[in-house]
Amino acid sequence: MDTKEIERFRQTLHKRREEILNASNHNLEAARELGTDGVSDIADEGSVSYNRMVLVSLSEAEKKRIVEIDDALARIKNGTYGICQSCGEAIGDKRLDVKPEAQNCIKCQNGAEGKR
């Protein structure tokens, strides 16, 4: 992979990281605002509680994606970006276009998901 491609992926990763952080901040703010309208009905309180839980869990999923993106950015810095961490072969550009934070080639990823 040439330096131009790596730079393109680096920029994509930074952009996705920023988008996730902005969405996460929005979700956390929405969770804080839920239930601040003086709701006293028990069914409504249950709904508010559930909605708050969903928003917080989305935030947890977003945190996981941030870690994956940070790992990919570290691999760019140390020169191992685009190399499958399982088999050591190159990760295809098509896979990286879809998921630039990918750690494994599609063959190894499919194998790992099949073992679950």
Buried (B, 14 or more C-beta within 10 A) or exposed (E): BEEEEBEBBBEBBEEBBEEBEEEBEEBBEEBEEBBEEEEEEEEEEEBBEEBBEEBEEBBEEBEEBBEBBEBBBEBBEEEEBBBBBEEEEEBBEEBBEEBBBBBBBBBBBEEEEEEE
